[in-house]
């Protein structure tokens, strides 16, 4: 049986609050994901708040099944960014749709990445992460090298990787020390 997060999931880690996306987040999500500068390395969506609300309602069904989780990250009550865990199976998952406000503290997306992997590997007991990073997204590629992901292949758009729980857990403590958090 697959582990699932509770429907009232909330987490406070590294001074970031994490919760599931709600319909009232649709405008925030749409604004971030349609910003040309912010969304250039993720799947494009329509500038349609009502369409985003419908997508969230559909997503809530996948959330209840434990196969898709969409998170909002905030600090001191201010929403800063979001990401998803999806294609969740018994042992694997994919992470993506990371996008954060341009003026948020630089460490927030880094810490959110650690939180996201920690949730999937250690709370949901997954063993393998699959992902892709757009080739032009040099900062994220560099950070994932620091995480020690295993890059597998690439095409004209993306670099693909697998990442293992044991590797993450070793690297997480190193990165926490580097950032002065734990």
C-alpha positions in Angstrom: 0.0 0.0 0.0 1.3 3.5 -0.9 1.9 6.0 1.8 -0.2 9.1 1.4 -0.1 12.6 2.9 -3.1 13.6 5.1 -5.7 15.8 3.6 -4.9 18.6 6.0 -1.1 18.4 5.3 0.9 21.3 6.7 4.6 21.4 7.3 6.9 24.1 8.7 10.5 23.5 7.9 13.5 25.9 7.4 11.1 28.8 8.2 9.0 27.9 5.2 5.3 26.8 5.5 4.2 24.2 3.1 0.6 23.2 2.4 -1.5 21.8 -0.4 -2.8 24.1 -3.1 -6.4 25.3 -2.7 -8.8 26.8 -5.2 -8.2 30.3 -3.7 -4.6 30.0 -4.9 -5.6 29.9 -8.5 -4.9 33.6 -9.2 -1.5 33.4 -7.5 -0.6 30.3 -9.5 -1.8 31.7 -12.7 0.2 35.0 -12.1 3.4 33.1 -11.4 3.0 30.5 -14.2 2.1 33.0 -16.9 4.9 35.4 -16.1 7.1 35.1 -19.1 10.4 35.4 -17.2 9.4 33.0 -14.4 7.8 30.3 -16.5 10.3 30.0 -19.3 11.7 26.7 -17.9 8.4 25.0 -17.1 5.3 23.9 -18.9 3.2 26.9 -20.1 -0.4 27.4 -18.9 -3.2 29.6 -20.1 -3.8 33.0 -18.4 -7.2 31.7 -17.2 -7.9 31.8 -13.4 -11.2 29.9 -13.8 -9.4 27.2 -15.9 -6.8 27.0 -13.1 -9.6 26.6 -10.5 -11.0 23.7 -12.5 -7.5 22.2 -12.8 -7.2 22.4 -9.0 -10.5 20.7 -8.5 -9.4 17.8 -10.8 -6.0 17.7 -9.1 -7.7 17.3 -5.7 -9.0 14.0 -6.9 -5.4 12.9 -7.7 -4.3 14.3 -4.3 -6.9 12.1 -2.5 -5.5 9.0 -4.3 -1.9 10.0 -3.4 -0.7 10.2 -7.0 -0.2 13.9 -7.3 0.6 16.7 -4.8 0.7 20.4 -5.5 2.3 22.6 -2.8 2.3 26.2 -1.9 5.3 27.6 0.0 5.0 30.7 2.2 6.9 32.6 4.7 5.3 34.8 7.4 1.9 34.5 5.7 3.2 35.5 2.2 2.9 33.0 -0.6 6.3 32.7 -2.3 6.1 29.8 -4.7 4.9 26.4 -5.6 5.9 23.0 -6.9 4.4 19.6 -7.6 5.1 15.9 -7.0 3.4 13.8 -9.6 3.4 10.5 -11.4 3.7 9.0 -8.0 3.9 5.2 -7.9 4.8 2.6 -5.3 8.5 3.5 -5.5 8.9 6.5 -7.8 7.8 10.1 -8.3 8.5 13.1 -10.5 9.0 16.6 -9.2 8.4 19.7 -11.1 6.6 22.9 -11.7 8.9 24.9 -9.4 8.3 28.6 -9.7 8.9 31.3 -7.1 8.3 35.0 -6.9 11.2 37.0 -8.3 11.9 38.9 -5.1 11.7 36.0 -2.6 14.9 35.2 -0.7 17.3 33.3 -2.8 17.4 30.4 -0.4 13.7 29.7 -0.6 13.6 27.8 -3.8 16.7 25.8 -2.7 15.1 24.9 0.6 11.8 24.1 -1.1 13.6 21.7 -3.3 15.1 20.0 -0.2 11.6 19.9 1.4 10.0 18.5 -1.7 12.5 15.6 -2.0 12.3 15.1 1.8 8.5 14.7 1.6 8.7 12.3 -1.3 11.6 10.2 -0.1 11.1 10.2 3.6 7.4 10.9 4.3 6.0 9.0 1.3 8.8 6.4 1.4 9.7 6.6 -2.3 13.1 5.3 -3.5 13.6 7.0 -6.9 12.9 10.5 -8.3 12.7 11.1 -12.0 12.9 14.6 -13.4 14.0 16.9 -16.2 15.5 20.3 -16.2 15.5 22.6 -19.2 19.0 23.0 -20.7 18.9 26.8 -20.4 18.1 26.6 -16.7 21.8 26.7 -15.7 21.3 27.6 -12.0 19.0 24.7 -11.5 21.2 22.3 -13.4 24.2 23.4 -11.2 22.2 23.0 -8.0 21.1 19.5 -9.0 24.7 18.6 -9.7 25.4 19.7 -6.1 22.6 17.4 -5.0 24.4 14.6 -6.8 21.6 13.6 -9.1 22.4 11.1 -11.8 21.9 12.7 -15.2 20.8 10.0 -17.7 20.0 11.5 -21.1 19.1 14.7 -22.8 17.3 15.9 -25.8 17.1 19.3 -27.5 15.1 20.8 -24.6 15.9 18.9 -21.4 18.5 17.1 -19.3 16.9 14.1 -17.6 17.9 12.6 -14.3 17.2 10.0 -11.7 17.8 10.6 -8.0 17.9 8.0 -5.2 16.7 8.4 -1.6 20.1 7.3 -0.1 22.0 9.8 -2.2 19.5 12.6 -1.2 19.7 11.8 2.5 23.5 12.1 2.4 23.5 15.3 0.4 20.7 16.9 2.4 22.8 17.0 5.5 25.7 18.5 3.6 23.6 21.2 2.0 21.8 21.9 5.4 25.2 22.5 6.9 26.3 24.7 4.0 23.1 26.8 4.4 23.3 26.8 8.2 19.9 25.1 8.6 18.5 21.8 10.0 
